[in-house]
Amino acid sequence: MEETNLKKCRNCTYDVKKGIRRCPYCGIVNPSVDIKDVFQMIFIVVLVMGIYTYFQ
């Protein structure tokens, strides 16, 4: 199974490469980032901060 490096833009729904800064079609910033990715990153940051402060 081959994994593609494309995601749908959250604004215009065109296929764009993962990790690009702006959509080449509509110009929105971070077109491939969705809310799930944001919550995962927040969870990881809070977890690391909690572990760090616990062992200080």
C-alpha positions as CSV (number, residue, x, y, z in Angstrom):
1,M,0.0,0.0,0.0
2,E,1.5,3.3,-1.1
3,E,0.9,6.3,1.1
4,T,0.4,9.6,-0.7
5,N,1.9,12.9,0.5
6,L,-1.4,14.8,-0.3
7,K,-4.1,16.1,1.9
8,K,-7.2,18.1,1.1
9,C,-7.0,21.9,1.8
10,R,-9.4,22.7,4.6
11,N,-10.7,25.7,2.7
12,C,-10.9,24.9,-1.0
13,T,-10.7,21.1,-0.8
14,Y,-8.0,20.8,-3.5
15,D,-5.2,18.3,-3.0
16,V,-2.1,19.9,-1.6
17,K,1.2,18.5,-0.2
18,K,1.4,17.9,3.5
19,G,3.3,20.5,5.4
20,I,3.2,23.4,2.9
21,R,2.9,26.9,4.2
22,R,0.2,28.2,1.9
23,C,-2.3,26.7,-0.4
24,P,-1.4,27.5,-4.0
25,Y,-5.1,27.7,-5.0
26,C,-6.8,29.8,-2.3
27,G,-3.8,31.1,-0.3
28,I,-4.9,30.0,3.2
29,V,-2.1,29.4,5.7
30,N,-1.3,25.8,6.7
31,P,-4.0,24.2,4.5
32,S,-3.3,20.6,5.5
33,V,-3.6,21.2,9.3
34,D,-6.9,20.1,10.8
35,I,-8.3,20.4,14.3
36,K,-7.2,16.8,15.2
37,D,-3.6,17.7,14.5
38,V,-3.8,20.8,16.7
39,F,-5.3,18.9,19.7
40,Q,-2.7,16.1,19.4
41,M,0.1,18.7,19.5
42,I,-1.5,20.5,22.5
43,F,-1.8,17.2,24.3
44,I,1.8,16.3,23.7
45,V,3.0,19.7,24.9
46,V,0.9,19.5,28.1
47,L,2.1,15.9,28.7
48,V,5.8,16.8,28.3
49,M,5.4,19.9,30.5
50,G,3.6,17.8,33.2
51,I,6.3,15.1,33.2
52,Y,9.0,17.8,33.3
53,T,7.5,19.6,36.3
54,Y,6.8,16.4,38.1
55,F,10.4,15.4,38.1
56,Q,11.8,18.8,39.1
